Amino acid sequence: MKKSFDAFTRRQLLKRAALAGVGAGALAAGWRPGHALAAAEDDAIIAAANEIGGGDVTGMIWSNYMAPMQPSTDKFAELTGIRLGNIQDISIFDIPARAMAEAVSQSPEFDFFHVDSNMIPSLASAGLLEPLDGYMEKAGFKIDAVGDFANFMTYKGSTYGVPTDGNVHTQFVRWDLVEQNRAAFEDHLGHAAVWPETWEEDLEWMKFFNKPENQMWGSANLRNRANGVTWWYMYFYSAGGFPFDDDMNPTLATAAGEYAVKTFLDIKQVSHPEAPGWGTPQMIPRIVGDNAFACQYWDGIIALAENPEKSKTAGKWKYGLVPGSNLSGKQIYRSISSPLAAILINRHSPRKERAAMLALWWGTLANSEEMVADPVNTFHDPWHKGHMTSEKVAATYTQPGLEAIEKNLQVSSPPIYLTGYLEFQDALAKNLSEAYVGQIAAGEVIQRTEEAWKGVVRRIGKAKLAEELASYKAVFPTKDQPT
């Protein structure tokens, strides 16, 4: 018989796990000696899951993400009887709309959603999500992430997600080209070429190495409507901006807002002319194909760029902290994590306890390490503190790559972390992309976006959104520069 959720304390859990010899079973299932802490974490979840009882769970998850999760999923089924049944294979970019539809219908069909965690405010306020803090306490589990990264899983003081992917923008520079041209480049700069610290320096570096006649463009930053907006957030936040005041009035008509728009548009002079229509399928081949000098890009591309079987530029890149801005009077660095894949649990599901334990299992160091280190299915990027010292993960991302990822995770920021996130972002993305291709003037971006945002605020409710501002601000890093 399944015990009630609150009837089992953590002390009882650990005692029962020891008596049952779960640790021995875990080792027999394939854990490596010398990882006692990781094994203990896994054992505690197994014990808690066995109190719930076996059965199938189902969810929405993109098969590209699911492939490296399958071995740990199969192991969990062997040890608990909790199996992953049929899943709906949907792109992570399409799941947000589907999850909102499930929230409206209060459907119990799907037990979990593997979706951008920046959807948590929208989905939680719609009544779809199950808080996970009780399950985490029961299993002695914590999200042991770099810096303040675990805050991306929280909303109004509760935890609603378990990350599987530390998607964060990282700076890429073709350092071989810097070294080959160092004398001329430093003469041009008037100082030593160390690392671009500001967005202005970043552009100057890109301009020097921009050689379209040689099929080499200074920037590989995306400027399409779907993804280019994520760069704007880095510019805006690092300039000291925040998009709303405490009464939910937009604050884009500020020095930070104008700076972010200008910086976004300035990259056009060092970008491929087809960049407005390109997403990752078009841009990634240019990064690994010797057609780009620098960019800020999702850290998962490090694994691809350093794979000599798939990249012409393996060993030629240097990775580090994204540039920042001193517009506010102090130097601030802000990277961006979007989309950020996490497991969210459907509160309407009768199987939510099983799904929650499976989510925690995927978030342990031992299991997440296997997903992140997969050299073929490089969709789950490092996020756990333990990933940063893992030899297996370093074999995929390189040690310098991991060091760069860790720096950026420490200063990673969210997009608009409020109910209505997709509506706010779509209005901003539309106006930025239209300005980039010359359909509207640069000065119209802020005016049009603020007008659209005021409409979203009215529809959702100013008081409701103002109440959520504390959760939005809490997702930000607590430091302006990484240690």
Stockholm file with secondary structure:
# STOCKHOLM 1.0

chainA/1-483         MKKSFDAFTRRQLLKRAALAGVGAGALAAGWRPGHALAAAEDDAIIAAANEIGGGDVTGMIWSNYMAPMQPSTDKFAELTGIRLGNIQDISIFDIPARAMAEAVSQSPEFDFFHVDSNMIPSLASAGLLEPLDGYMEKAGFKIDAVGDFANFMTYKGSTYGVPTDGNVHTQFVRWDLVEQNRAAFEDHLGHAAVWPETWEEDLEWMKFFNKPENQMWGSANLRNRANGVTWWYMYFYSAGGFPFDDDMNPTLATAAGEYAVKTFLDIKQVSHPEAPGWGTPQMIPRIVGDNAFACQYWDGIIALAENPEKSKTAGKWKYGLVPGSNLSGKQIYRSISSPLAAILINRHSPRKERAAMLALWWGTLANSEEMVADPVNTFHDPWHKGHMTSEKVAATYTQPGLEAIEKNLQVSSPPIYLTGYLEFQDALAKNLSEAYVGQIAAGEVIQRTEEAWKGVVRRIGKAKLAEELASYKAVFPTKDQPT
#=GR chainA/1-483 SS CCCCGGGCCHHHHHHHHHHHTHHHHHHHTTCCTTCHHHHHHHHHHHHHHHHHCCEEEEEECCHHHHHHHHHHHHHHHHHHSEEEEEEECCCTTTHHHHHHHHHHHTCCSCSEEEEEGGGHHHHHHTTCBCCCHHHHHHHTCCCCBSTTGGGGGEETTEECEEESCCCCEEEEEEHHHHHHTHHHHHHHHTSCCCCCCBHHHHHHHHHHHCBGGGTBEEECCCCSTTTTHHHHHHHHHHTTCCSBCTTCCBCCSSHHHHHHHHHHHHGGGGSCTTGGGCCHHHHHHHHHTTCEEEEEEETHHHHHHTCTTTCTTTTTEEEECCCEECTTSSCEECEECCSCEEEEEBTTCTTHHHHHHHHHHHTSHHHHHHHHHCSSCTTSCCCBGGGGGCHHHHHHHCHHHHHHHHHHHHTEECSCCSTTHHHHHHHHHHHHHHHHTTSSCHHHHHHHHHHHHHHHHHHHCHHHHHHHHHHHHHTSCSCSSCC
#=GC SS_cons         CCCCGGGCCHHHHHHHHHHHTHHHHHHHTTCCTTCHHHHHHHHHHHHHHHHHCCEEEEEECCHHHHHHHHHHHHHHHHHHSEEEEEEECCCTTTHHHHHHHHHHHTCCSCSEEEEEGGGHHHHHHTTCBCCCHHHHHHHTCCCCBSTTGGGGGEETTEECEEESCCCCEEEEEEHHHHHHTHHHHHHHHTSCCCCCCBHHHHHHHHHHHCBGGGTBEEECCCCSTTTTHHHHHHHHHHTTCCSBCTTCCBCCSSHHHHHHHHHHHHGGGGSCTTGGGCCHHHHHHHHHTTCEEEEEEETHHHHHHTCTTTCTTTTTEEEECCCEECTTSSCEECEECCSCEEEEEBTTCTTHHHHHHHHHHHTSHHHHHHHHHCSSCTTSCCCBGGGGGCHHHHHHHCHHHHHHHHHHHHTEECSCCSTTHHHHHHHHHHHHHHHHTTSSCHHHHHHHHHHHHHHHHHHHCHHHHHHHHHHHHHTSCSCSSCC
//
